[in-house]
Amino acid sequence: MCGIVGYVGERDCTEVLLNALSKLEYRGYDSAGIAVFEEGKISVQKAKGELKNLRNKLEEDHKPEGHCGIGHTRWATHGEPSDINSHPHGSKRVSIVHNGIIENYKDIKKFLIGKGYSFVSETDTETVAKLLDYYYNGDPVDAIIKTLSDIRGAYALGIIFKDFPNKIFAVRKDSPLIIGVGDEENFIASDVPAILQYTRKYYLLEENEIATIMEDRVEFCDIHKQEIIKEVNISDLDMDAAEKGGYEHFMLKEIHEQPTAVKTTIAPRIVEGMPNLSECGITEETLKNYRKVFIVACGTAMHAGMVGKYVIERLARCEVTVDIASEFRYRNPIVTPQDLVIVVSQSGETADTKAALHLAHEKGAKVLAIVNVKGSSIAREADMVIYTHAGPEISVASTKAFSVQMAVMYLLAFEMAYAKGEISKERCMELTKKLSDIPELIEKTMECADKCQYVASKLITASSLLYIGRGLDYTLSMEGSLKLKEISYIHSESYAAGELKHGTISLVTDEMPVISVATQEDLLEKMVSNIEEVKSRGAYTITVCKENMEFSEGIMDEIIEVPAVEDVLMPMVTVVPLQLIAYYTTVLKGLNVDKPRNLAKSVTVE
């Protein structure tokens, strides 16, 4: 959600900012802008829409020439997408870019209007810019410290002051920001991919640390102006992994990267045929003693948590509750020090999930984080961390992150089941071996792409779809439905198949396709009955099932078969055709697959 960049050095600042912003487009945005020092003045250019609109405006109007500046891609929260509401915002003396939400901006705005300030935008960000100007007395750090004492909310700020044309100032709270370190040039960015083309070295900016970024050095202090010494980190991200690599879209590339991502995630955590999460701070002794498990996440990560619930309860016989992160802390959950809270987030910066982590700590529970981004806020604050080695996921619609999150859930379930004495060592090794074989089976599942594309051609005119399943298949129907709706804009819902007769079946007509997930052998007979119910009401029926399953003739219009594996592991392969159906439906509709409207990759505000 939103992207911040900044540069100071000898390069063409405008080009650096535009290139860096292009690497953050995956985060989701609806406008873009830059502010560059040019001949002693701050030159600002902004444009609604895609980054190319800003580029065109710069070519047609004026392209600032300078060596220090800040840039931003905005995802609208306060005020509609427009040139005026785009960042940067400022005054004659200050210009800022901001990620996050200032909760008390109305009070600040009212105060500043009383002091003679006027406002041109509807944003909360402009109030911060004007407040910085109000407090500025020649010392930027003093102005920043006073401003921080007044504002409430989440923020990452990149700030430039007219009197300091070779410096950028940065500060953050509850929103990520890094400082890139180059050779006689330095950067700020919301995420590492923005600076990878220039440097792999970066500092992690902690909450309410103030950074002063200059061409030859970076200085840090706290809100008491006490100097802070920080260590430089080295990114191990592969620059090539952040490019399409010959695929038409990032989403398709990332679907095809799932075998490698799963293998890379699980292989180091299998020792002598057994799951071993000791490197993450997890031991059999601790797993054995947990009273209850809470899994807290949002969106696709929550669906991975649902898979975890089914598998942990089935194998380890330990009670598991799955919560949407935005609901968890508001329902006053009964969490005790004897419980394990698992928070799942691809970015490690999801605001609601981070808030759930804080609540779990307040209640004395241990927190295990499953995240993809090293050094992220959630990873740093959790008691234990399992990193998923998916590499950069650029498409807003998550695919490979979901698969590696599921893979980690399986390893955790196997080790917990063994630790609690619910399965033997032999059974644990058997399950672990089958999980190790999954990458090859995912690769084989990709062969269904042509069939998925054909099915997609039948869906593009639908106004609404229904996904159904039972047990683990229900969790996959939830994920399949989410994938379709978020990128194709076709209304879609998922329901537990057994719930059809309790109201939902009234919606089923010959104009509503129904996608059924039917891979669980012990539930197959009941699933077939549910498919017959919707078929008899005219639905176009598509079924994703294990290869060689037998069905009565005529109840399914289309069947997509996936390789057979033990029922408990079927989600790992079943998700592939569901992803491909969503992808091809969107492509055939001519929509933007990787950057769907209104969505952001990393949701860093509530």
C-alpha positions as CSV (number, residue, x, y, z in Angstrom):
1,M,0.0,0.0,0.0
2,C,1.6,3.2,-1.2
3,G,5.3,3.5,-2.0
4,I,8.0,5.9,-0.8
5,V,11.3,6.5,-2.4
6,G,14.0,9.2,-2.0
7,Y,17.5,9.8,-3.4
8,V,20.5,12.0,-2.8
9,G,23.6,11.6,-5.0
10,E,25.2,12.5,-8.3
11,R,22.7,10.7,-10.6
12,D,19.7,12.3,-12.3
13,C,17.4,12.3,-9.3
14,T,14.2,12.3,-11.3
15,E,15.2,9.2,-13.2
16,V,16.2,7.4,-10.0
17,L,12.9,8.2,-8.4
18,L,10.8,7.1,-11.3
19,N,12.8,3.9,-11.7
20,A,12.5,3.1,-8.0
21,L,8.8,3.9,-7.9
22,S,8.3,1.4,-10.8
23,K,9.7,-1.3,-8.6
24,L,7.0,-0.5,-6.0
25,E,4.0,-0.5,-8.4
26,Y,3.1,-4.0,-7.0
27,R,2.1,-2.4,-3.7
28,G,-1.0,-0.8,-5.3
29,Y,-1.5,2.9,-6.1
30,D,-3.8,5.4,-7.9
31,S,-1.5,8.4,-8.3
32,A,2.2,9.3,-8.3
33,G,4.4,12.3,-7.7
34,I,7.9,13.5,-7.1
35,A,9.6,16.5,-5.4
36,V,13.1,17.4,-6.6
37,F,15.5,20.2,-5.6
38,E,16.2,22.2,-8.7
39,E,18.2,25.4,-8.5
40,G,17.5,26.0,-4.9
41,K,13.8,25.4,-5.1
42,I,11.6,22.3,-4.6
43,S,10.0,21.4,-7.9
44,V,6.9,19.2,-7.5
45,Q,5.2,17.2,-10.2
46,K,2.2,14.9,-9.6
47,A,-0.3,12.9,-11.7
48,K,-3.4,10.8,-11.1
49,G,-3.3,7.2,-12.4
50,E,-0.4,5.0,-13.4
51,L,3.3,6.0,-13.2
52,K,3.4,6.3,-17.0
53,N,1.0,9.3,-16.6
54,L,3.6,11.0,-14.4
55,R,6.3,10.2,-16.9
56,N,4.2,11.7,-19.8
57,K,3.5,14.8,-17.7
58,L,7.2,15.3,-17.0
59,E,8.0,15.1,-20.7
60,E,5.2,17.4,-21.8
61,D,5.5,19.9,-18.9
62,H,8.7,20.0,-17.0
63,K,11.2,17.4,-15.9
64,P,13.1,18.6,-12.8
65,E,16.9,18.4,-13.0
66,G,18.6,17.8,-9.6
67,H,20.3,15.4,-7.3
68,C,18.1,15.2,-4.3
69,G,14.4,14.4,-4.0
70,I,11.5,12.2,-2.8
71,G,8.8,10.3,-4.7
72,H,5.6,8.5,-3.9
73,T,2.9,6.3,-5.3
74,R,-0.4,6.9,-3.4
75,W,-3.3,4.6,-2.6
76,A,-6.2,6.9,-1.6
77,T,-7.4,6.9,1.9
78,H,-8.3,10.5,2.6
79,G,-9.6,12.2,-0.5
80,E,-10.3,10.7,-3.9
81,P,-7.5,9.9,-6.4
82,S,-6.5,13.2,-8.1
83,D,-3.5,15.3,-9.0
84,I,-4.1,17.6,-6.0
85,N,-4.4,14.8,-3.5
86,S,-1.3,13.0,-4.8
87,H,1.9,13.2,-2.8
88,P,4.2,15.0,-2.2
89,H,2.5,17.6,-0.1
90,G,4.0,20.7,1.6
91,S,4.5,24.4,1.9
92,K,7.1,26.8,0.6
93,R,9.6,25.4,3.1
94,V,8.8,21.7,3.4
95,S,7.7,18.8,1.2
96,I,6.8,15.3,2.4
97,V,5.7,11.9,1.2
98,H,3.7,9.7,3.7
99,N,2.5,6.2,4.0
100,G,0.0,5.4,6.7
101,I,-2.9,7.2,8.3
102,I,-2.9,10.2,10.8
103,E,-5.8,9.6,13.1
104,N,-6.0,13.0,14.6
105,Y,-5.5,15.0,11.4
106,K,-8.8,16.9,11.7
107,D,-7.8,18.4,15.0
108,I,-4.4,19.3,13.7
109,K,-6.0,20.9,10.6
110,K,-8.4,22.9,12.7
111,F,-5.5,24.2,14.8
112,L,-3.4,25.1,11.8
113,I,-6.2,26.9,10.1
114,G,-6.5,29.0,13.2
115,K,-2.8,29.9,12.8
116,G,-3.4,31.2,9.3
117,Y,-2.6,28.1,7.2
118,S,-4.7,27.1,4.2
119,F,-5.1,23.7,2.7
120,V,-5.5,22.6,-0.9
121,S,-6.0,18.9,-0.6
122,E,-8.4,16.5,1.3
123,T,-5.5,14.5,2.7
124,D,-4.3,13.8,6.2
125,T,-0.8,14.1,4.9
126,E,-1.0,17.8,4.1
127,T,-1.7,18.5,7.8
128,V,1.7,16.8,8.7
129,A,3.5,18.9,6.1
130,K,1.9,22.1,7.4
131,L,2.6,21.1,11.0
132,L,6.3,20.6,10.2
133,D,6.3,24.0,8.6
134,Y,4.7,25.5,11.7
135,Y,7.3,24.0,14.0
136,Y,10.3,24.7,11.8
137,N,12.7,27.2,13.2
138,G,15.8,26.4,11.2
139,D,16.4,22.9,12.7
140,P,14.6,20.1,10.8
141,V,15.1,17.5,13.5
142,D,13.6,19.8,16.1
143,A,10.6,20.3,13.8
144,I,10.2,16.6,13.3
145,I,10.4,15.8,17.0
146,K,7.7,18.4,17.9
147,T,5.5,17.1,15.0
148,L,5.8,13.5,16.2
149,S,4.6,14.5,19.6
150,D,1.4,15.9,18.1
151,I,0.4,13.3,15.6
152,R,-1.3,9.9,16.3
153,G,-1.5,7.0,13.9
154,A,0.8,5.1,11.5
155,Y,3.3,6.8,9.3
156,A,6.5,6.5,7.3
157,L,7.7,10.0,6.3
158,G,10.2,11.2,3.7
159,I,10.8,14.9,4.3
160,I,12.9,17.6,2.5
161,F,13.4,21.1,3.7
162,K,14.0,24.0,1.3
163,D,16.9,25.2,3.4
164,F,18.7,21.9,3.2
165,P,18.9,21.0,-0.5
166,N,21.3,18.0,-0.1
167,K,19.4,16.2,2.7
168,I,16.4,13.9,3.1
169,F,14.9,13.3,6.6
170,A,13.0,10.1,7.4
171,V,11.0,8.7,10.3
172,R,8.5,5.9,10.8
173,K,6.0,4.3,13.1
174,D,3.9,1.2,12.2
175,S,4.8,1.6,8.6
176,P,8.0,0.2,6.9
177,L,10.9,2.3,5.7
178,I,14.5,1.4,4.8
179,I,17.6,3.5,4.1
180,G,19.6,2.3,1.1
181,V,23.4,2.8,1.3
182,G,25.3,3.3,-1.9
183,D,28.7,4.6,-3.0
184,E,28.5,8.4,-2.5
185,E,24.7,8.1,-2.8
186,N,21.9,7.1,-0.5
187,F,18.2,6.3,-0.7
188,I,15.0,5.8,1.2
189,A,12.4,3.3,0.2
190,S,9.3,1.4,1.4
191,D,10.8,-1.9,0.3
192,V,14.1,-3.4,-0.8
193,P,13.1,-4.0,-4.5
194,A,13.0,-0.3,-5.1
195,I,16.8,0.1,-4.6
196,L,18.1,-3.3,-5.7
197,Q,19.3,-1.9,-9.1
198,Y,21.5,0.5,-7.2
199,T,22.6,-1.2,-3.9
200,R,22.0,-4.2,-1.7
201,K,23.0,-2.4,1.5
202,Y,20.4,-0.9,3.7
203,Y,19.5,0.1,7.2
204,L,16.3,-0.9,8.9
205,L,14.7,2.2,10.4
206,E,13.1,1.4,13.8
207,E,10.1,3.2,15.2
208,N,10.6,6.9,15.9
209,E,14.2,6.9,14.9
210,I,15.0,9.9,12.8
211,A,17.4,9.5,9.8
212,T,19.3,12.3,8.1
213,I,20.3,11.1,4.7
214,M,23.1,12.8,2.8
215,E,25.2,11.9,-0.2
216,D,28.2,10.6,1.7
217,R,26.6,9.4,5.0
218,V,23.5,8.7,7.0
219,E,23.0,9.8,10.6
220,F,20.4,8.5,13.1
221,C,19.1,9.9,16.3
222,D,16.2,9.3,18.7
223,I,13.4,11.7,19.6
224,H,15.8,13.1,22.3
225,K,18.4,13.8,19.6
226,Q,20.7,11.2,21.0
227,E,22.9,9.6,18.3
228,I,22.1,6.0,17.3
229,I,24.6,3.6,15.7
230,K,23.1,1.1,13.4
231,E,24.4,-2.0,11.5
232,V,24.1,-2.2,7.7
233,N,22.1,-5.1,6.3
234,I,22.8,-6.9,3.0
235,S,19.8,-8.0,0.9
236,D,19.9,-11.5,-0.6
237,L,16.9,-10.8,-2.9
238,D,17.5,-11.8,-6.5
239,M,17.0,-8.9,-8.9
240,D,16.0,-11.3,-11.7
241,A,13.3,-12.7,-9.4
242,A,11.7,-9.2,-9.4
243,E,11.4,-9.3,-13.2
244,K,8.9,-11.2,-15.4
245,G,11.4,-13.5,-16.9
246,G,9.6,-14.0,-20.1
247,Y,6.1,-14.6,-18.6
248,E,3.3,-12.3,-19.7
249,H,2.4,-11.4,-16.2
250,F,4.0,-11.6,-12.7
251,M,1.1,-13.7,-11.5
252,L,1.7,-16.4,-14.1
253,K,5.4,-16.4,-13.3
254,E,4.7,-16.7,-9.6
255,I,2.3,-19.6,-10.1
256,H,5.0,-21.4,-12.0
257,E,7.6,-20.6,-9.3
258,Q,5.6,-22.5,-6.7
259,P,7.5,-25.8,-7.0
260,T,10.8,-24.1,-6.3
261,A,9.4,-21.9,-3.6
262,V,7.9,-24.9,-1.7
263,K,11.1,-26.9,-2.0
264,T,13.2,-24.0,-0.9
265,T,11.0,-23.5,2.1
266,I,10.7,-27.0,3.4
267,A,14.0,-28.6,2.5
268,P,16.1,-26.9,5.1
269,R,13.5,-27.8,7.8
270,I,13.7,-31.5,7.2
271,V,16.5,-33.3,9.1
272,E,17.0,-37.0,8.8
273,G,13.5,-37.4,7.4
274,M,11.8,-35.5,10.2
275,P,10.4,-31.9,10.4
276,N,12.8,-29.8,12.4
277,L,12.0,-26.2,13.2
278,S,14.6,-25.7,15.9
279,E,16.3,-23.0,13.8
280,C,13.1,-21.0,14.2
281,G,13.1,-21.4,18.0
282,I,10.5,-24.2,17.9
283,T,11.2,-27.4,19.8
284,E,9.2,-30.6,20.4
285,E,9.1,-29.8,24.1
286,T,7.4,-26.4,23.5
287,L,5.0,-27.8,20.9
288,K,4.0,-30.5,23.3
289,N,2.9,-28.1,26.0
290,Y,0.8,-25.6,24.2
291,R,-2.9,-25.7,25.4
292,K,-4.4,-24.1,22.3
293,V,-3.3,-22.6,19.0
294,F,-4.6,-19.3,17.6
295,I,-3.9,-18.6,13.9
296,V,-4.3,-14.9,13.0
297,A,-4.0,-13.5,9.5
298,C,-5.8,-11.6,6.7
299,G,-7.0,-12.6,3.2
300,T,-5.1,-15.3,1.5
301,A,-2.8,-15.8,4.6
302,M,-6.0,-16.5,6.6
303,H,-6.9,-19.2,4.2
304,A,-3.5,-20.8,4.7
305,G,-4.3,-20.6,8.4
306,M,-7.6,-22.5,7.7
307,V,-5.6,-25.3,6.1
308,G,-3.3,-25.2,9.2
309,K,-6.3,-25.6,11.5
310,Y,-7.7,-28.6,9.7
311,V,-4.3,-30.3,9.6
312,I,-3.2,-29.5,13.2
313,E,-6.5,-30.6,14.7
314,R,-6.6,-33.7,12.6
315,L,-3.1,-34.9,13.3
316,A,-2.0,-33.2,16.6
317,R,-5.5,-33.2,18.2
318,C,-4.8,-29.7,19.5
319,E,-7.6,-27.1,19.4
320,V,-7.0,-24.4,16.8
321,T,-8.9,-21.2,16.3
322,V,-8.5,-19.1,13.1
323,D,-9.2,-15.4,13.3
324,I,-9.3,-12.7,10.8
325,A,-6.7,-10.3,12.2
326,S,-9.0,-7.3,12.0
327,E,-11.5,-9.1,14.3
328,F,-9.1,-10.8,16.6
329,R,-8.3,-7.9,19.0
330,Y,-11.8,-6.5,19.0
331,R,-13.5,-9.7,20.3
332,N,-11.4,-9.8,23.4
333,P,-10.1,-13.4,22.8
334,I,-9.4,-15.7,25.6
335,V,-5.7,-16.1,25.2
336,T,-3.4,-17.4,27.9
337,P,0.3,-17.8,28.5
338,Q,-0.2,-21.5,27.7
339,D,-1.3,-20.8,24.2
340,L,0.6,-20.3,20.9
341,V,-0.5,-17.5,18.6
342,I,0.6,-17.9,15.0
343,V,0.5,-14.7,12.9
344,V,0.8,-15.1,9.1
345,S,1.8,-12.3,6.8
346,Q,3.6,-12.3,3.5
347,S,5.0,-8.8,3.9
348,G,5.4,-8.9,7.7
349,E,4.0,-5.4,7.8
350,T,0.2,-6.1,7.7
351,A,-1.2,-3.6,10.2
352,D,-4.1,-5.7,11.6
353,T,-1.9,-8.7,12.0
354,K,0.8,-6.7,13.7
355,A,-1.8,-5.4,16.2
356,A,-2.9,-9.0,16.9
357,L,0.7,-9.8,17.7
358,H,0.8,-7.0,20.2
359,L,-2.4,-8.2,21.8
360,A,-1.1,-11.7,22.1
361,H,2.0,-10.4,23.9
362,E,-0.1,-8.4,26.3
363,K,-1.9,-11.6,27.2
364,G,1.4,-13.4,27.8
365,A,1.2,-15.8,24.9
366,K,4.2,-16.7,22.7
367,V,3.9,-15.6,19.1
368,L,5.2,-17.5,16.1
369,A,5.4,-15.4,12.9
370,I,5.2,-16.9,9.4
371,V,6.5,-14.2,7.1
372,N,8.2,-13.9,3.7
373,V,10.2,-10.7,4.2
374,K,13.3,-10.8,6.4
375,G,13.7,-7.9,8.8
376,S,10.0,-7.0,8.6
377,S,8.2,-5.5,11.6
378,I,6.3,-8.7,12.5
379,A,9.4,-10.8,12.1
380,R,11.4,-8.6,14.5
381,E,8.7,-8.4,17.1
382,A,7.6,-12.1,17.2
383,D,9.1,-14.6,19.7
384,M,9.8,-17.1,16.9
385,V,9.9,-16.7,13.2
386,I,9.6,-19.1,10.3
387,Y,10.6,-17.4,7.1
388,T,9.0,-18.6,3.9
389,H,11.5,-18.6,1.1
390,A,9.1,-17.5,-1.7
391,G,11.3,-14.7,-3.0
392,P,9.6,-11.4,-4.1
393,E,5.9,-11.7,-4.9
394,I,5.1,-8.8,-7.1
395,S,1.5,-9.6,-8.3
396,V,-1.1,-8.3,-5.9
397,A,-2.9,-11.6,-6.0
398,S,-0.9,-13.9,-3.8
399,T,-0.1,-17.3,-5.2
400,K,3.3,-18.7,-4.2
401,A,3.1,-17.0,-0.8
402,F,0.0,-19.0,-0.1
403,S,1.6,-22.3,-1.1
404,V,4.7,-21.8,1.1
405,Q,2.5,-20.7,4.0
406,M,0.6,-24.0,3.7
407,A,3.8,-25.9,3.5
408,V,5.0,-24.4,6.8
409,M,1.7,-25.3,8.4
410,Y,2.2,-28.9,7.4
411,L,5.7,-29.0,8.9
412,L,4.4,-27.5,12.1
413,A,1.4,-29.9,12.2
414,F,3.6,-32.9,11.7
415,E,6.1,-31.9,14.3
416,M,3.4,-31.0,16.8
417,A,1.6,-34.3,16.2
418,Y,4.7,-36.2,16.9
419,A,5.6,-34.2,19.9
420,K,2.2,-34.7,21.4
421,G,2.4,-38.5,20.8
422,E,-0.5,-38.5,18.4
423,I,1.5,-40.0,15.5
424,S,4.5,-42.3,15.5
425,K,7.9,-41.4,14.2
426,E,7.3,-43.7,11.2
427,R,4.1,-41.9,10.4
428,C,5.7,-38.5,10.8
429,M,8.5,-39.5,8.4
430,E,5.9,-40.8,6.0
431,L,4.0,-37.6,5.9
432,T,7.2,-35.5,5.7
433,K,8.4,-37.6,2.7
434,K,5.0,-37.0,1.0
435,L,5.3,-33.3,1.6
436,S,8.8,-33.4,0.1
437,D,7.4,-34.9,-3.1
438,I,4.8,-32.1,-3.4
439,P,7.0,-29.7,-5.6
440,E,7.2,-32.3,-8.3
441,L,3.4,-32.9,-8.1
442,I,2.8,-29.1,-8.4
443,E,4.9,-29.1,-11.5
444,K,2.8,-31.9,-12.9
445,T,-0.4,-30.1,-12.0
446,M,0.6,-27.2,-14.3
447,E,-0.3,-29.5,-17.2
448,C,-4.0,-28.6,-16.6
449,A,-3.4,-25.0,-17.8
450,D,-5.1,-25.5,-21.2
451,K,-8.2,-27.0,-19.4
452,C,-8.2,-24.1,-17.0
453,Q,-8.0,-21.6,-19.9
454,Y,-11.0,-23.3,-21.6
455,V,-13.0,-23.2,-18.3
456,A,-12.1,-19.5,-18.0
457,S,-13.6,-18.8,-21.4
458,K,-16.9,-20.1,-20.1
459,L,-16.8,-17.8,-17.0
460,I,-16.0,-14.4,-18.5
461,T,-19.7,-13.5,-19.1
462,A,-20.8,-14.6,-15.7
463,S,-22.0,-12.0,-13.3
464,S,-21.7,-14.2,-10.2
465,L,-20.1,-17.5,-9.3
466,L,-20.3,-20.0,-6.4
467,Y,-17.4,-22.1,-5.1
468,I,-18.2,-25.1,-2.8
469,G,-16.3,-27.7,-0.9
470,R,-16.1,-29.7,2.3
471,G,-13.4,-30.0,4.9
472,L,-10.0,-29.0,3.4
473,D,-11.7,-28.6,0.1
474,Y,-13.8,-25.8,1.6
475,T,-10.6,-23.9,2.6
476,L,-9.5,-24.2,-1.0
477,S,-12.8,-23.0,-2.4
478,M,-12.5,-19.9,-0.2
479,E,-9.1,-19.2,-1.7
480,G,-10.2,-19.9,-5.3
481,S,-13.2,-17.6,-4.9
482,L,-11.0,-14.8,-3.5
483,K,-8.5,-15.1,-6.4
484,L,-11.3,-14.9,-9.0
485,K,-13.1,-11.9,-7.5
486,E,-10.0,-9.8,-6.6
487,I,-8.6,-9.8,-10.2
488,S,-11.5,-10.6,-12.6
489,Y,-14.0,-8.4,-10.7
490,I,-16.6,-11.2,-11.1
491,H,-18.7,-11.5,-7.9
492,S,-17.9,-14.8,-6.3
493,E,-18.7,-16.5,-3.0
494,S,-17.5,-19.7,-1.3
495,Y,-19.7,-21.8,0.9
496,A,-19.3,-25.1,2.7
497,A,-21.2,-27.4,0.5
498,G,-23.3,-28.8,3.3
499,E,-24.7,-25.2,3.8
500,L,-26.2,-25.0,0.4
501,K,-29.7,-26.0,1.5
502,H,-29.6,-23.5,4.3
503,G,-30.3,-20.6,2.0
504,T,-27.5,-20.3,-0.6
505,I,-29.0,-22.7,-3.1
506,S,-31.8,-20.2,-3.8
507,L,-29.3,-18.2,-5.8
508,V,-28.4,-21.0,-8.1
509,T,-29.7,-20.7,-11.7
510,D,-28.5,-21.5,-15.1
511,E,-26.7,-18.2,-15.1
512,M,-24.5,-19.0,-12.1
513,P,-21.5,-21.3,-12.7
514,V,-20.5,-23.4,-9.7
515,I,-16.9,-24.6,-9.1
516,S,-16.7,-27.6,-6.8
517,V,-13.6,-28.8,-5.1
518,A,-13.8,-32.5,-4.4
519,T,-10.6,-34.2,-3.4
520,Q,-11.4,-35.6,0.0
521,E,-12.2,-39.3,-0.4
522,D,-14.2,-39.6,2.9
523,L,-16.4,-36.7,1.8
524,L,-16.7,-37.5,-1.9
525,E,-20.2,-39.1,-1.7
526,K,-21.6,-36.1,0.1
527,M,-19.9,-33.7,-2.3
528,V,-21.4,-35.5,-5.3
529,S,-24.8,-35.0,-3.8
530,N,-24.2,-31.3,-3.5
531,I,-23.0,-31.1,-7.1
532,E,-26.1,-32.9,-8.2
533,E,-28.2,-30.3,-6.3
534,V,-26.7,-27.3,-8.1
535,K,-26.7,-29.2,-11.5
536,S,-30.4,-29.9,-11.2
537,R,-31.0,-26.2,-10.8
538,G,-29.3,-25.5,-14.1
539,A,-25.8,-24.5,-12.9
540,Y,-22.8,-24.9,-15.2
541,T,-20.7,-27.2,-13.0
542,I,-16.9,-27.4,-12.9
543,T,-15.2,-29.8,-10.6
544,V,-11.6,-29.9,-9.5
545,C,-10.8,-33.4,-8.2
546,K,-8.2,-36.1,-7.8
547,E,-7.2,-37.9,-11.0
548,N,-9.1,-41.1,-11.7
549,M,-12.0,-40.3,-9.5
550,E,-15.3,-41.8,-10.9
551,F,-18.5,-39.8,-11.2
552,S,-21.9,-40.5,-12.6
553,E,-22.3,-39.3,-16.1
554,G,-23.8,-35.9,-16.7
555,I,-23.5,-34.2,-13.3
556,M,-20.4,-32.2,-14.3
557,D,-19.9,-30.1,-17.3
558,E,-16.1,-29.8,-16.8
559,I,-13.7,-31.9,-14.7
560,I,-10.1,-30.7,-13.9
561,E,-8.0,-33.5,-12.5
562,V,-5.0,-33.0,-10.3
563,P,-2.4,-35.6,-9.2
564,A,-3.5,-37.8,-6.3
565,V,-1.8,-37.6,-3.0
566,E,-2.9,-38.4,0.6
567,D,-6.1,-36.4,1.3
568,V,-4.5,-34.3,4.1
569,L,-2.0,-32.9,1.5
570,M,-4.3,-32.3,-1.4
571,P,-4.6,-28.5,-0.9
572,M,-1.0,-28.2,-2.0
573,V,-1.8,-29.3,-5.6
574,T,-5.5,-28.4,-5.7
575,V,-4.8,-24.7,-5.4
576,V,-3.0,-24.6,-8.8
577,P,-6.0,-24.9,-11.1
578,L,-8.0,-22.5,-9.0
579,Q,-5.2,-19.9,-9.4
580,L,-5.0,-20.6,-13.2
581,I,-8.8,-20.3,-13.6
582,A,-8.7,-16.9,-12.0
583,Y,-5.6,-15.8,-14.0
584,Y,-7.0,-16.9,-17.4
585,T,-10.5,-15.4,-16.7
586,T,-8.8,-12.1,-16.0
587,V,-6.6,-12.3,-19.1
588,L,-9.5,-13.1,-21.3
589,K,-11.5,-10.1,-19.9
590,G,-8.6,-7.9,-20.8
591,L,-8.0,-6.7,-17.3
592,N,-4.8,-5.8,-15.4
593,V,-3.8,-9.1,-13.8
594,D,-1.0,-7.9,-11.6
595,K,-2.5,-4.7,-10.4
596,P,-6.2,-5.0,-9.8
597,R,-8.1,-1.9,-9.0
598,N,-8.5,-0.6,-5.4
599,L,-6.1,-3.3,-4.0
600,A,-2.6,-3.0,-2.5
601,K,0.0,-5.7,-2.0
602,S,0.9,-4.8,1.6
603,V,-2.0,-3.4,3.7
604,T,-0.1,-1.3,6.3
605,V,-3.0,0.6,7.7
606,E,-6.2,-0.6,9.3
